[in-house]
């Protein structure tokens, strides 16, 4: 069932249908929040708060944007509020290979190394560049969706991604790891 149909049903009084949206977006939202908060517990709590806030404000949702982008924008704001409250600014990439189901141990090790390297390299980028690249290449959001999440114009998103890829390329060249085996994600990002 499409998001718009679920939202229509929830607004019509079938509140149990909202669970479908939670089930659909919970895992990717938590992964996105881990990147900002660097804490699984905080990410889970923030995701719950975002789902609750979205539910409470569902009547304000505009079909102009995809529900996913609207939800991510709410979650990002919750995360930034939490960070301000705790007076810390942390940006990290989660170890997404924990849920990896590939049986080949060598591939698992390479994927973990790549994720760690990507996390380390993205730490060197300005925050908005790292977030834009993460949302585009790991969460596969459109430019319009990223603009909504980051609360900037689409033109800024394009600039962030372009400049982020350029800085990423410079960092990789400086470290002499561009073109090496076992870094397909980074190669994919900088070659697009």
Buried (B, 14 or more C-beta within 10 A) or exposed (E): EEBEEBBEBBEEEEEEBBEBBBEBBBEBBBBBBBBBBBBEEBBBBBBBBBBEBBEEEBEEBEEEBBBBBBBBBBBBBBBBEBBEEEEEEEBBBBBBBEEEEEEEEEEBEBBBEBBEBBBEBBBBBEBBBBBBBBBBBBBEBBBBBBBBBBEBEBEBBBBBBEBBBEBBBEBBEEEEBBEEEBBEBBBEBBEE
